[in-house]
Amino acid sequence: MTGDVERRLTEIEAQLARVSERLALGGPVVPDEIVALARSGRRLEAIQRYRALTNATIEEARLVVMAL
Protein backbone atom coordinates (compact mmCIF):
# COMPACT_ATOMS: atom_id res chain seq x y z
CA MET A 1 0.00 0.00 0.00
CA THR A 2 2.80 2.44 0.82
CA GLY A 3 4.29 2.02 -2.65
CA ASP A 4 0.94 2.92 -4.21
CA VAL A 5 0.65 6.03 -2.07
CA GLU A 6 4.21 7.12 -2.91
CA ARG A 7 3.64 6.51 -6.62
CA ARG A 8 0.40 8.48 -6.57
CA LEU A 9 1.99 11.35 -4.65
CA THR A 10 4.81 11.50 -7.19
CA GLU A 11 2.26 11.62 -10.01
CA ILE A 12 0.33 14.42 -8.28
CA GLU A 13 3.50 16.43 -7.70
CA ALA A 14 4.49 16.08 -11.35
CA GLN A 15 1.03 17.11 -12.48
CA LEU A 16 1.07 20.13 -10.17
CA ALA A 17 4.47 21.14 -11.54
CA ARG A 18 3.09 20.95 -15.11
CA VAL A 19 0.05 23.05 -14.22
CA SER A 20 2.17 25.61 -12.37
CA GLU A 21 4.57 25.89 -15.28
CA ARG A 22 1.79 26.36 -17.83
CA LEU A 23 0.18 29.02 -15.69
CA ALA A 24 3.54 30.64 -14.91
CA LEU A 25 3.00 30.23 -11.19
CA GLY A 26 6.64 30.28 -10.27
CA GLY A 27 7.57 26.94 -11.69
CA PRO A 28 11.14 26.43 -12.76
CA VAL A 29 12.30 27.79 -16.08
CA VAL A 30 13.62 24.76 -17.89
CA PRO A 31 16.26 25.28 -20.59
CA ASP A 32 15.32 24.08 -24.07
CA GLU A 33 18.22 21.61 -23.93
CA ILE A 34 16.63 19.83 -20.95
CA VAL A 35 13.20 19.81 -22.56
CA ALA A 36 14.63 18.27 -25.73
CA LEU A 37 16.47 15.55 -23.81
CA ALA A 38 13.40 14.67 -21.75
CA ARG A 39 11.04 14.60 -24.70
CA SER A 40 13.40 12.41 -26.70
CA GLY A 41 13.30 9.79 -23.95
CA ARG A 42 16.72 10.62 -22.53
CA ARG A 43 15.37 11.41 -19.06
CA LEU A 44 18.43 10.34 -17.09
CA GLU A 45 20.61 12.64 -19.17
CA ALA A 46 18.05 15.42 -18.74
CA ILE A 47 18.09 14.97 -14.96
CA GLN A 48 21.89 14.98 -14.86
CA ARG A 49 22.14 18.06 -17.07
CA TYR A 50 19.44 19.92 -15.11
CA ARG A 51 21.34 19.21 -11.89
CA ALA A 52 24.59 20.42 -13.44
CA LEU A 53 22.97 23.67 -14.59
CA THR A 54 20.89 24.44 -11.49
CA ASN A 55 22.51 22.63 -8.54
CA ALA A 56 19.13 21.02 -7.89
CA THR A 57 18.87 17.89 -5.80
CA ILE A 58 18.30 14.66 -7.67
CA GLU A 59 14.67 14.60 -6.49
CA GLU A 60 14.04 18.18 -7.60
CA ALA A 61 15.59 17.49 -10.98
CA ARG A 62 13.63 14.25 -11.35
CA LEU A 63 10.34 16.02 -10.61
CA VAL A 64 11.08 18.78 -13.13
CA VAL A 65 12.08 16.34 -15.86
CA MET A 66 9.15 14.00 -15.20
CA ALA A 67 6.79 16.96 -15.47
CA LEU A 68 7.93 17.74 -19.02
N, C-alpha and C positions, 0 to 999 in steps of 0.2 A: 504494500500500500504506500509506503513512504516513497518508493521510486516513482509511482504514478503521480504523487503530489509534487515531487521535485520536477518531474518532466513537465507537468502542467504549469507550474509556476514559471519555469524557464520559457515556455511558449507564451505565457501572458506577458512576461517582461519583454520579450522580443516584439510582440505585437504592440505593446505600449510604446516602445522605442520607435517603431515604424510610424505610428500615428503621430507621435510628438515631432518626429522629423518632418513629416508631410505638412504639419500645421505650423512648423517653425516655432515650436514651444521649447526652445533651448536644447534640442537634441544636438548631438555632436555633428560637426561638419566633417564629412568623410571625403577625403581626397578621391578624385576620379580613379586614380591608380588602384585604390583599395576596392572600390565599387567594381571595377573591371575584373579584378582577380576573383572576387567573391561570386560574381555573376557567371564567370566562366568555370565555376566548380573548384577553384583553387583556394578553398576557404582557409586551409592551414597557412598557406603563404600570405593570404590577406590578413589573417590574425597576426602573424609574425611581423609583417610590414607595418600594420597599424600600431603595434606596440613599439616598434622602432621609431616611428614618427611622432608618437604622442606620449610615450612613457606610461601608457595605460597598463593596468594589470591584465593578466591573461583572461580573467573573467570579464572584465570590462570590454576588452577587445573582442572576445568571443560573442558577447551580446550584441555589439555593434555590427559585426560581420554577419551574424545570423539574422539580424533584422533587415539586411539588404535584400 
